[in-house]
Amino acid sequence: MQESDLVFLHGPLEPTHPLVLDSPHSGRECPSDFGSVLGEADLRNAEDCYVDRLVLPATQRGIPLLAARVSRVYLDVNRDAGDIDPELLDAAASPTAAPASGKARLGKALIWRTLDDGRPIYQRRLGTQEIARRIDRCHTPYHQALRRLLDAAHQRFGRVVHINCHSMNAVGGSQAEGGAGRARADFVLGDRDGTTCDSGLTAFVQRTLAAMGYDVKVNDPFKGVALVQAYSNPAAGRHSLQIEINKRLYMDEATLLPHAGFAALQLDLMRLIDALVERCGAAAAG
């Protein structure tokens, strides 16, 4: 697999609206140097299955969609490059400069150590050079591409709304945020407690989805991670909002196949996108 295969841009290079979408966890490619002891079906438990397909029609509206094609368990682009789990490092590896994060304690740092249910992904430790290669091939190109899209929109419109798209299991696993066995809402919006997105914009998205009949939580249990933190600055017109979609709305978690709810949810997501485009246009006119 070539480096260029690991990041894929759908839609225009230059946005026609101040809106950019990304789907960092819908990829399922596993490079040959992965070395996991788990099979593909097990690894897909961590995948944000079909999220890129759910929001793909937005590209027909002139909105770019950046998607990672590599599995998030191989390397999670929605983490800081220094967020390395010390329990994954072999004895010869240099200690990491950054302290272990909350994600590392859950086994879900830059490179995952366990699945959501606690099963180990490796029966080995990883070396510093192996980790560095994964960062160069996956993390760096994704962040560079997203930064270019956000900067292009901000330069053209003076503001940008970044929607960071995810899905979540219907019920939390043994090592899940929010606690094991906890049933989750239809949608969870994350803005790092109002620090990555204007609170009025977050409230607008919540109201729009609630008006469609969905149960929507804010920052509970997901607040957003590296991608909404890295490129947001609401005071400068740079807004980043994470959206988590409950998998039960559109797929069978046992078979990993979309079900009849997929099409209806996709239409509702496009209604949300259209509402955001209209809101951005109204803000510009004002």
Steps between C-alpha positions, in 0.01 A plus 500: 500500500638840401492804726260671261250219554460573871320836472217564258332831415146491368359811338666830415848613591357848555177508704206698368367544855682563829444137595747209507425138600740230605460133589819380671377159615301348211806341338561127517831447316761306701855543362718191478719605794206515743570171677174481696390169652134583429308433182343761272149452639622554855697811407195650330336528842704820535408633156257787444332286238360681194520849650678624187215359290236654724629853442634452146202678331623823662775506236232559236433828680860612457611390847828306527516175696836368617506132595772277640520162327721326755350329804505717811647214702809504278537872565233737626531834322264651758782503756799721559812352339665488842217308666685169511395231745809406706362149548543440125869597487767232491793504739732667248259783419567848627252618764238740369531866591127542551325347800253220437160644411155395608469319167818305576349383828210363295740333255400748227791737452665579166546127441236290670603234749155349563154500349200655674425167667855470639641242258869559425587589139864384515707226657812711461641842577566771240828678436556873461582476129191294425282760668680784320436333163130474574488868596676600178272285281164566667488775759705773329327484157153502658568802719670687217204438269243606760696813587514598132123461461421697814745777412359526146145541629605748768698706251208514256216560745668640810367209704472122480280235661673166534271202562698202632284194420494180706276214604472318832390160616147499639623381840838570656751216536709412804757772425268758350460865580195552716512156657439140400148399404376856467247552220582803290291777347425521128759778462773640722645841415848583630648849524739453793256675735453796269867560421519377138172631360272794561237389751226643281610282210509189719152583630378552142618152397342351811166673433501403133554131574256502792232650274541191278417282800850399611629478855807728510758539777781755519846402631353187661691274484708624203648850506720482189869416476804620304346603169248743650760633743785545253339731245226683688499862617143627528613857567678495162203344318632145509235267641540124544218273612513123544186305413459142623223298333354194670566195279163349581339775290644369176670159537491160664792489744506118490526463121669840438259560212282808441130449564186674375561804722810602305322692224270688738790601723704613200213726392475647849874565507472686170215704649739591779774590251258717303394674821864569584565637150197728535611613845850576377355697209275698731796578726695628200211718389471641851 
